[in-house]
Amino acid sequence: MSVDTAAIETVNQDFYTAIEAGDLDRMTEIWAEDTAEERVTCVHPGWTLLAGRSEVLRSWALIMANTTYIQFVLTDVNTTVLGDVAVLTCVENILTAGEEGEASFAAGKVVASNVYVRTPQGWRLWMHHGSPVLQGDEDEEEDGELER
């Protein structure tokens, strides 16, 4: 593993740890600054595109304020470094407090793409895009349809 890959995977883990801990200060450190030409972007599962650092950080503040418990187990992590840009893809296996509160839990899966840029402060998150993976009875129905 290259030094860059290790650094990117460390900051990526810090990103998910910040979400789990509801640590908006750490989340703020992880995201890159907007430039004169371009703005950071984020797509949460089921949301529209958010553009601009302040809008993205506001969304994380809202998510953190309304999440009593969340845990991420990342699988299928793949990191590609292209000069000063890196793309990390992974599967977020998520456990959250269910609708009944602390006594129940809900699980889900999201495929995520995280784009990092090299800055004087180190690797910073430029774009996060999460897409939910649909699971359940629909998967079984699709399998049955393929056999027909």
Salt bridges, closest charged atoms under 4 A:
ASP4 OD1 - ARG118 NH1 3.03
ASP14 OD2 - ARG26 NH2 2.74
GLU29 OE1 - ARG26 NH1 2.92
GLU33 OE2 - ARG53 NH2 3.68
ASP84 OD1 - ARG118 NE 2.67
